Amino acid sequence: AEDFESETKSRAEELQAIAKAKQIIIEATGGAESISYGGASFVQTAAHSRLSSKADLAGFEVVRMVRDLARKHSSQGLMLLAQRMSSAAHSQSADPFGKIKGFISDMIEKLSAEAAADATHKSYCDKQLLETNEKKIEKTTEVEKLSTKIDQMTAKSSSLKEEVAALQQALSELYSSQAQMDKLRSDENAVYKSSQADMEQGLSGVQMALKVLNDYYAKEAAHGSSSGSSSGIIGLLEVVESDFSKNLAEIVSTEEAVAAAYEQETKDNAVEKTMKEKDVEHKVKESAYLDKESAALSADRSNVQAELDAILEYLSKIQAECTEVAGTYADKKARREAEIAGLKAALDTLESETALVQRHAVHRRFRGSGIIAA
């Protein structure tokens, strides 16, 4: 803005100097003018030359402004524009400044379009980065949640399998213990039956012997020939009978107690066996369910992980594309704005100078034709 004001002031001072020179020429060269140029007005000729020089000066000034702008921003495009403008200014075309204006306007339009495209791309990058990072977080969280569930199910299933193994080991021991008990009970019962038969047979024999002896000694006593030894033999057999009866009773009692204990323990084992088998069945079923669910979740996690991998791949691509955009956009935006502002200033300068030259040309034509008094 300061450069533009300075240039405007300089042009105003130049116009004042030209106006003063014109006045001197009008006042001092009237006769010489007629002799030298005949009917042609020196002022008109000088004015025509000046107008042409002034227009050229305006064109060159604008070219300089664009060239300086190109150097300042290291813009090859603006440098090429300055070259095209310079060629147009030196051309013999009917309207060189119209071409220059067109060049500048086209460049402003191009830079504006590029700025709009950059802004659109920046908006696209911001949107894509935001949405892609949100998807990344969403899918990462989903994978983590699925992994946590899978780990929990796997750990629970492993624990259940360990419990099943322990229960099956306990059941195996219980089966073995019951089998040993069954064999022992069978052996004990066989011994019992044999002992019982022997004792019953022995007791029966003693009882028969006592009967024989009692019958015999009863007859002897009836004949008056009983012997004192009869009481000793019979007493001994009665003691044996008592011992046999006692032993038989103990054998039966022991068998009944052992049989009762065996039956109770067998029942307890059966209850424990049923409970453990049910527990095994339940834990096996639950473990199988957890394995199935874990496999399904693993498949889900694989699918989500595939989505996450695709998102990460796209994110890497968009980051490579947009990181540079984010880093240079502000600088490019500021540079384009400065270039556009400089071109607009050059265009304003050209338009104002062209209008000024045209006004002076019209004014002098009117004066030369006598429409406007000198």
WOJOBEL-V250560 format. One record per backbone hydrogen bond with DSSP energy under -1.0 kcal/mol. NH is the residue of the N-H (numbers start at 0). CO is the residue of the C=O. If there is no record, write none. Layout:
NH & CO
NH & CO
//
This chain:
4 & 0
5 & 1
6 & 2
7 & 3
8 & 4
9 & 5
10 & 6
11 & 7
12 & 8
13 & 9
14 & 10
15 & 11
16 & 12
17 & 13
18 & 14
19 & 15
20 & 16
21 & 17
22 & 18
23 & 19
24 & 20
25 & 21
26 & 22
27 & 23
28 & 24
32 & 28
33 & 29
34 & 30
35 & 31
36 & 32
37 & 33
39 & 36
44 & 40
45 & 41
46 & 42
47 & 43
48 & 44
49 & 45
50 & 46
51 & 47
52 & 48
53 & 49
54 & 50
55 & 51
56 & 52
57 & 53
58 & 54
59 & 55
60 & 56
61 & 57
62 & 58
63 & 59
64 & 60
65 & 61
66 & 62
67 & 63
68 & 64
69 & 65
70 & 66
71 & 67
72 & 68
74 & 69
78 & 74
79 & 75
80 & 76
81 & 77
82 & 78
83 & 79
84 & 80
85 & 81
86 & 82
87 & 83
88 & 84
89 & 85
98 & 94
99 & 95
100 & 96
101 & 97
102 & 98
103 & 99
104 & 100
105 & 101
106 & 102
107 & 103
108 & 104
109 & 105
110 & 106
111 & 107
112 & 108
113 & 109
114 & 110
115 & 111
116 & 112
117 & 113
118 & 114
119 & 115
120 & 116
121 & 117
122 & 118
123 & 119
124 & 120
125 & 121
126 & 122
127 & 123
128 & 124
129 & 125
130 & 126
131 & 127
132 & 128
133 & 129
134 & 130
135 & 131
136 & 132
137 & 133
138 & 134
139 & 135
140 & 136
141 & 137
142 & 138
143 & 139
144 & 140
145 & 141
146 & 142
147 & 143
148 & 144
149 & 145
150 & 146
151 & 147
152 & 148
153 & 149
154 & 150
155 & 151
156 & 152
157 & 153
158 & 154
159 & 155
160 & 156
161 & 157
162 & 158
163 & 159
164 & 160
165 & 161
166 & 162
167 & 163
168 & 164
169 & 165
170 & 166
171 & 167
172 & 168
173 & 169
174 & 170
175 & 171
176 & 172
177 & 173
178 & 174
179 & 175
180 & 176
181 & 177
182 & 178
183 & 179
184 & 180
185 & 181
186 & 182
187 & 183
188 & 184
189 & 185
190 & 186
191 & 187
192 & 188
193 & 189
194 & 190
195 & 191
196 & 192
197 & 193
198 & 194
199 & 195
200 & 196
201 & 197
202 & 198
203 & 199
204 & 200
205 & 201
206 & 202
207 & 203
208 & 204
209 & 205
210 & 206
211 & 207
212 & 208
213 & 209
214 & 210
215 & 211
216 & 212
217 & 213
218 & 214
219 & 215
220 & 216
221 & 217
222 & 218
224 & 219
229 & 226
232 & 228
233 & 229
234 & 230
235 & 231
236 & 232
237 & 233
238 & 234
239 & 235
240 & 236
241 & 237
242 & 238
243 & 239
244 & 240
245 & 241
246 & 242
247 & 243
248 & 244
249 & 245
250 & 246
251 & 247
252 & 248
253 & 249
254 & 250
255 & 251
256 & 252
257 & 253
258 & 254
259 & 255
260 & 256
261 & 257
262 & 258
263 & 259
264 & 260
265 & 261
266 & 262
267 & 263
268 & 264
269 & 265
270 & 266
271 & 267
272 & 268
273 & 269
274 & 270
275 & 271
276 & 272
277 & 273
278 & 274
279 & 275
280 & 276
281 & 277
282 & 278
283 & 279
284 & 280
285 & 281
286 & 282
287 & 283
288 & 284
289 & 285
290 & 286
291 & 287
292 & 288
293 & 289
294 & 290
295 & 291
296 & 292
297 & 293
298 & 294
299 & 295
300 & 296
301 & 297
302 & 298
303 & 299
304 & 300
305 & 301
306 & 302
307 & 303
308 & 304
309 & 305
310 & 306
311 & 307
312 & 308
313 & 309
314 & 310
315 & 311
316 & 312
317 & 313
318 & 314
319 & 315
320 & 316
321 & 317
322 & 318
325 & 321
326 & 322
327 & 323
328 & 324
331 & 327
332 & 328
333 & 329
334 & 330
335 & 331
336 & 332
337 & 333
338 & 334
339 & 335
340 & 336
341 & 337
342 & 338
343 & 339
344 & 340
345 & 341
346 & 342
347 & 343
348 & 344
349 & 345
350 & 346
351 & 347
352 & 348
353 & 349
354 & 350
355 & 351
356 & 352
357 & 353
358 & 354
359 & 355
360 & 356
361 & 357
362 & 358
363 & 359
364 & 360
365 & 361
366 & 362
367 & 363
368 & 364
369 & 366
370 & 365
371 & 365
//
